[in-house]
Amino acid sequence: MKDILLKYRPYCWPSLFFLWTIALFSSRALLSISYGIMAVWLLTEVFYLQIKYRITGVNIAILSFFGIFLISSTWSEHPLQALSFLTVKLPFLVIGLLVGNTGISEKATEKIRQLFILLIVVSATYTLTVYLSDINYWKMAYTRGTVLPTVLHHSVYSMMVVWAMLFLFQQRRKHPLLVAVLLAYLFIFLHLLAVKTGLLCLYIGIVLLIFSQLNKKTTIYSIPLLLAIGILLNYSTTIKHKIDYLKYDLQRINQADVFDYSDARRLISMKMAVEIMQEHPVFGVGIGDVHEAIKQQYIRHYQQYDREKMMFPHNTYLHIACAAGIVGLIIATCLFIYLFRWIKNQLYRISFCLLLLVCCWDALLEQQVGVALLLWLIVQYDNSRQLTKQHG
């Protein structure tokens, strides 16, 4: 039995990472199953196959994220809520143990990135088909703030599209024509989708990419590129509609119907989180009590509110501060900085920065897919990093 497992070991991790990548786009259940299989296989390797196991600072950093939430659960007054939130954080435990111990091949690492790009292109084509099926309807829908259907929440999905563009840019020398076509396709798609998160990630990503590649030749090409972007922004109807709706949305923040507008609700949720931080500054309320504390703030400030429209802190950092206080936020910030410094490849660094940016207006680490994306990016970079070391 051991000989059979050793024989097929080179295929196990790539297969699991393929499954993990597909699960990102398709099913939360499949995500959980993939983590379970990875945990079982890692234990099999260490204790049965006796494969040498090593632990590094990155392993400790990822495990520490889980530790922050685990410790904060000890002073939660709602243990079932705490357990529910800790379940979402369990991947930090699994991936924290396996990073650096997969021995994945160069070919497999490349195939996983290509699979990610393929899934983005296919899912974008589905969304584009919906748009083209009734263009007039969707043009009117944009004025009301309606978003085209996407396989994941449009905010997270649009960030993933920018990641795919960065991965494509990495392949520009191998397949220049194909990369140029796909980059143009995804660029146009993001403007038709017109999600604020995606457009912000796109243009910040472009600026960061220009600076990361900065030399005389890049500077010559970047000036007309930035001018073209400015012209596109000026004449893009979908972007204009989004900006107008955002202004209108934020103007409703002090009105009675404020809970009917998403951006205004986000700001209110952040305001509530700041008030909880002021009341429990050092160690927070505990991960299991955040929702109850937010609910009490809503009752205090908005007597007649629709509970269905109530938002919990739409900011990852504020959510951590509510759960674990300033102490937990400082530790989490140090861990993010450590991971940023650990990532040496500029394209992965930009992808990581974009994720941290989205965390400013979305509680990514409170979502299964958000946790999965952070860990997937770390594992992908770690595999690439190990291969770079092996090839000198």
N, C-alpha and C positions, 0 to 999 in steps of 0.2 A: 504493500500500500504506500509506504513512504517513497519508494522508487518511482511509483506512478505520479505521485504529487510533485516530486522534484522534477520529473520530466516535463510536466505541464505548467510548472511554476512561471516560466517566462510569458505564458499567455494569460495567466490569472489576473494580474494587476491591470494590464491594458484592457481586458474584457470588462473589469469592474469600473474602470474609469470611463469606458465607452458607455456603459449602463448609466453611470452617474451623469454624464453629459446629456444623454437622451432624457433622463428624468428631470433635468432642469427645465426642459421645455414642455414636458408632458404630464407629470403626475407627482403629487406630493407623496402618495403611497409608495411609488417607485423610488423616490428619494430615500425614504425611510428604509425600504428593503435593501437598497444599495449600501447604505451605511451599516446595516446589520450584517450583510455578507462580508463587507470589508473588515469589520471587527472580528468575525469568526475566522476569516482567512489569516489575518495578522496573528491571532492567537495560535492558530495551527502552525504557522511558520516559526514562531518563537519557541513554543513549548513542545511541538511534535517533530517538526523538521529541524529544529535547533539551528535556524538561520541566525547569524550574528545580528544582534539588535543594537542600534546606537541611538543616543538621545543628544540633542543639541539645544542651543538657545531658542531656536524657532519652535521646537516641540514644547519647551517650557512656556514660551510666550502664548502659544495657542491654547495650551491647557490652562493658563492663567486667566484667560477670558472666561472660561467655564467656572474657574474658582471664584471670580468676582461675584457672579450671580448665585453660585452655590452658597457662599458665605452670607450674602445678603438675605437669602431665604431663611436663615436661622432666626432673624428677628421679624419675620412676617407673621401677621396675625391670621392670615388666610393660607394655611398650608396646601390646600388643594390647588389654589390659584398659583402658588409658588411652584408646585410640582408641574403644573401645566406649562409654565414659562420655562422651567428647567428642561423639559422635554424638547423644546425647540432648540435649546443650547447644547444638547447631547452630541451633535456632530463635532463640536469643538473638542470633545473628549476623544472621539474616534479618530478624527484627522490629526489631532495633536499627537497621538501615539504613532501614527503610521508615516508621517512626513519624514522623508529621508531614508525610508526603509523599504521602498518598493522595487528598486532595481529595474525600472522600466527602460525600454530601449529607445534610441533616438527616433527610429521609424515610427514607433507607437505614439510617442509624444507628439510628433508632427501630425499623425493621423487624427489624434484627438482634437487638436486645434482646427484641422480641416473639417472635422465633423461639426464642431461648434459653428464655423463659418457657414457650412452647408445648411444647418438647421435655421440659422438666422436668415439666409437668403430665401429658403423655402417658405418660412413663416411670414417674411416680409411680402413675398409674392401673393400669399393668401390675403393679407390685409389690403394690398394694392388692388387685388381683384374685387374685393368688396367695395372699394372706393370707385373703381371704374364702372361697376355695375349700376351706379346711380350718382353720377358726379354732381348734378344739381342739388340733390338732397343733402349730400355731404358738405357742399359749399354753404348751404343754409345752416346746417348743423354746427359748423365751425363758429358761427356768430353766436350760438348759444352755449359754447364751451364743450360741445359733445366731441368725444374722441373716437377715432376708428377702432374697431375691435382688434385686439392683439392676443397672442397665445398666452402671454403673462400680463400682469398689471402694466399699463402703458409706460409708467415712469421707470420701472426697473427694466422693462424690455428695451426701451429706447437707449438706455445706458449700455445694454448688452450689444446693441447694434453698433455703437461706437467702439466697443471692445473688438468686435469682429472686423471693423475697419482697420484698427491698429494691428491686428493679427495679419490681415491682408497686406498691409504696408510692409510688414516683416518679410513677406514673400515676393516683394516687387522685383527682385533680381532674377528669381527663378522663372516666374511666369508674368512678365511685364504687361502684356496685352490683356490677359484675363484679369489680373489685379486691377488694372486701370478701369476696365468695364464694370467690374463688381463694385469698386469704390464709387464710381459715378452713380451707379444704380442705387446703392445704399445712401449716398448723399442726397439724391433726389427724394428717395423714400422718406428720409427723416424730415424733410421739409413738407412733404405731403401729410405725413403723420402729425407734424406740428405740435409735438409734445414739448412743453417748456424744458423739462429735464433733459430730453434728448438733444435739443438744439443748444442748450447751455453746455452740455458735455461735449458736443461736437466742436463748438468753437473754442472752448477752453482747451480741449484736446489738441486742436490744430495749432493753437498758440504755443502750448507746451511742447508739441512735436517740433515746431520750427526752432524753438530755443534749444531743444535737446540735440538737434542736428545742425546747430548754427555754424556756418562757415561762409566764405565769400559767395560760393555758388548757390547755397541755400538762400542767402539773403536776396540775391538777384531774382530768384523765382518766387520768393515769399511775398514781395511787394505787390506784384500783379495779382497774386492769389488773394491777398487780403483785400485789395481793391474790388476784385470780383465778388468776394463774399459780401462786402458792404453794399454793392449794387443789388445783389440778390436779396439781401435783407430789406432793402428799400422798396423793391417791387414785388416781394412775395405777399400775395393776398392772404394766404393761410396764416402767415406770421403776423400780419397786421390785425387780422381778426383775433388772434390769440392775445396780442398786446392790449387791444381795446377791451376784450373780455376781462383780462387780468385787472385793468384799471377799474372797470365797473365792479368787479368782484370785491376788490379791496375797499371800495367806497361804501360797501354794505356792512362793514365791520361793526358799526355802531347802530345798525338798524334792527328792527324786530325780526326780520326774516334772514338774519345773518347765517343761520344754520342751513340755508339753501345754497350756499356758495362755498365751494371747496377750499379756495385759497384763504378766504376769511376764516373759515373753520380751523385751518391749519395754524394760523397765527394765534387764534384763541386757545387752541390746545397747547401751544408753546407757552403762552402767557400763564395758563393754569399750572404747567410744569414748573415754571420759575417760582410761582407762589409756593408750591410744595417744597421746592429747594430752600426757600427762605425760612420755612417752618421747620424743616428737618435738614439742616445744612451739612452736617458732618458725615453721617452714615445712611441718610435717606430713610425711606419708610419700609424698605425690604421689597424684594422683587414681587412677592405675592400680594402686596398692598397698594401697588401703584394705581391699578384701575379703580379701586375703591376710593383712594385719595382724590383722584381726578374727578370721579363722580360727585364727591362731596363739594369740590370746587365749583362744578357746574351748578349744583343745587344752590350754593351760596350766591352765585352771581346771576344765574338765569333760572328763576323759579319755574317758569313754564317752558321747558325745553323738550324737544323730541329726542327721546333716548336713542332712537334708531340713528339719529344724525350726530350723536355725540362722538367726538374724536379723542383718542388717547394721544399722548405727545408725539407729534409728527417730526421728531428730531431724535436721532439715535443717542446723541450726547446728553440731551436733557433727560431722556428716558433712563440712561445709566445713572445720571445724577439723582433722579428721583428714587431709584431703587437702592443705590449704594452710596449716595451722598458725594460730596466733593472728594472724599478719599478714593472712592471707587472710580470717579471720573478721571482723577489724576493718574491712577494706575492704568486705566484703559488708554488714556492719551499716551502715556509712556510706552505701552505695548504697540500702539499704532505707529509711533515714531520709530521704535525698534524694527518693526516689520518693513517700514519704508526704507530705512537705512540698509536693511538686509537685502532688499531687492536692488540689484545692480543694473539689470537690463532696463533701458529707458522706456521702452514700450510697455513693459509690465508695470513700471513705476507710474507712468501716466494713467494706466488702467486702474491701479490702486488708488491714485489721487482722485480720480473721477468717482470711485465708489465712496471714498471719504466725503467728497463734496455732496453726493446725493444723500448721505447720512444727515446732512444739515436740515433737510426738509422731509425726510422719510425715516421712519423707525425700522431700518433694514434688519437690524439684529434681533428684532422681535418677530421677524417673518422667516419661515422655513427656507424660502427661496433666497432671501437676503444673506442668511448665514451660509447657505450652500454656495452662493456666488463668491463670497469672500474666501472661503476655504478652497474652492475649485481653482481660483486664481493663484493662491499660494502654492497649491500642489503642482499646478502646471509650471509655475516658475521654478519650483524646487527640482522638478524632473529635468527641465532645461538646464538648470544650473549644474546638476550632477553630471550631465552629459558633457557640458563645457569643460568641467574639471577632468573628465576621463580622456578627452581629446586634447588636453594640454592648452 
